[in-house]
Amino acid sequence: MTRQKQDIDKVTGDLNRKKEEVPQELVPSVEQLTTTLQTVEDPGTSPQDRDSAIRTAQALSSTLDVIGGSGTPPALRGQLTEVVKHVTATLDAANHSGTPPEQRHAATLVAERSASLLGMIGDSRTPAGLRASLIRMANNSNSAVTHDSMPGSHHGHAGTRVAEAMSVSFLFLSDPNTPDHERKELADATDEVGSSLQNQDDSDEQSDRMKKKQQEAFSAQDLPDAPLPKAAEVCTNAVFDSVPDDTLSSNLKSVVPKRWETEGVNDFWKSNERGNDSLDVLVQLQNDQPADAALKIEHLIPKLADSLPASELFTLGPPGLRCLRAALQLDQDFGVTSDSWAKMAVRMAKGKE
C-alpha cells in the first residue's frame, strides 16, 4: 500500500467518524469530501494534486473538531462551517471529470491555501477585523473557482486565475513570521480583490496593489536560518507546485536522468533531503510510471532559478525565501551562482545587517 493510499484511508476514516458528530448542514460537505478523496485515487490524478487534496482534507477534518467543540462560539462555528463548505466545493470542482489539468491544479492550490487560513480564523487571538477579512477572501476566492467550473460559464478561467493570485496572500497571512503590520495591509489589499471579484468589477488596480503588498510581505522577512538540504527541499517543492511542468522539463533537462527526457515527465512531484548535497526528486513520467533520482543541489537550484526569476519568487509565498537561502549558501560556500536568486539573496542579507 502506498503512502498516499494510507493517508487517504486514514483521513477518510476520520471523516466518516466525524460525520456522525458535525452539524447536520455539514454532512453533505463531509460526504462530498470523502467522495473527492476516492476520486483523486484515480491514476489520472497527478501525485502532486493528490497530495494537495489529502493535505486539504486533513486541514478540513481538523476544523470539524473546532466546529464541534463545546467552547467554540456559535458565530465562529457558523463562519467556519461556511468556509469548510466553500473549500470542499472547490476541491470537488477541481476533480470533476473533464476538468483540464491546468484548471485542476489551480483549483486544488486555491483549496489547499484557503484551508491554511482555517487555523487563524478559528484562533481566539486573531483580531475580529482580520478574521472577518480572512473569511471573506477565502469564501470569495473559492466561489470564483466553483463558478468557473459550472456548465455554461462564460468567464473561462479568469476567476480561477485571480483566485490563485489571491491564494499567494494566504501563504503569507498564515505564516507566523509575517510581521503584523504587513499582514494587516496584505489582508486589506487581498480582501479588496476578493470583493471586486465577487462583484465582477474590474479589479486590475486592486490586483496590482495586492501584488505589491505580497512583495512587501516577502521582503519584510529575514532569510531563514536553514541548512542547505532543507532550504533546497522546501524551495524545490514550492517551485514544482507553481511552475508549469513543461517549463521545468525544458530547464532541467541537463540535470535529470536521460530516461526522464526520453520518456517525458508528466508531473514534477516533490523532493526529499538526501544527505548533505543531494535531493531525492520524485516525478511521474508520461507513461504514468513513478520515477526518482538523486540530484545534486548545486546542479538543481541554478536550473530552478532559470525557471522562475527572483522578481517572481514572492509568488511561492514564504518558501521562496528558502530559495534565496539555498542560492546564497551555494554562492558563498561553493562558488555556484544561481543568477538572479543569488543577487537578490545578497541584497536582502546585506539589507538586514
Stockholm file with secondary structure:
# STOCKHOLM 1.0

chainA/1-353         MTRQKQDIDKVTGDLNRKKEEVPQELVPSVEQLTTTLQTVEDPGTSPQDRDSAIRTAQALSSTLDVIGGSGTPPALRGQLTEVVKHVTATLDAANHSGTPPEQRHAATLVAERSASLLGMIGDSRTPAGLRASLIRMANNSNSAVTHDSMPGSHHGHAGTRVAEAMSVSFLFLSDPNTPDHERKELADATDEVGSSLQNQDDSDEQSDRMKKKQQEAFSAQDLPDAPLPKAAEVCTNAVFDSVPDDTLSSNLKSVVPKRWETEGVNDFWKSNERGNDSLDVLVQLQNDQPADAALKIEHLIPKLADSLPASELFTLGPPGLRCLRAALQLDQDFGVTSDSWAKMAVRMAKGKE
#=GR chainA/1-353 SS CCHHHHHHHHHHHHHHHHTTTSCGGGHHHHHHHHHHHHHTTSTTSCHHHHHHHHHHHHHHHHHHHHHHCTTSCHHHHHHHHHHHHHHHHHHHHHTSTTCCHHHHHHHHHHHHHHHTTHHHHHCTTSCHHHHHHHHHHHHHHHHHHHHHTSTTCSSTTHHHHHHHHHHHHHHHHTCTTSCHHHHHHHHHHHHHHHHHHHTTCCCHHHHHHHHHHHHHHHHTSCCCCCCHHHHHHHHHHHHHHHSCHHHHHHHHTTTSCHHHHHHCEEEEEEEEEETTTEEEEEEEETTSCEEEEEEEHHHHHHHHHHHSCGGGGGGGCTHHHHHHHHHHHHHHHHCCCCTHHHHHHHHHHHHTC
#=GC SS_cons         CCHHHHHHHHHHHHHHHHTTTSCGGGHHHHHHHHHHHHHTTSTTSCHHHHHHHHHHHHHHHHHHHHHHCTTSCHHHHHHHHHHHHHHHHHHHHHTSTTCCHHHHHHHHHHHHHHHTTHHHHHCTTSCHHHHHHHHHHHHHHHHHHHHHTSTTCSSTTHHHHHHHHHHHHHHHHTCTTSCHHHHHHHHHHHHHHHHHHHTTCCCHHHHHHHHHHHHHHHHTSCCCCCCHHHHHHHHHHHHHHHSCHHHHHHHHTTTSCHHHHHHCEEEEEEEEEETTTEEEEEEEETTSCEEEEEEEHHHHHHHHHHHSCGGGGGGGCTHHHHHHHHHHHHHHHHCCCCTHHHHHHHHHHHHTC
//
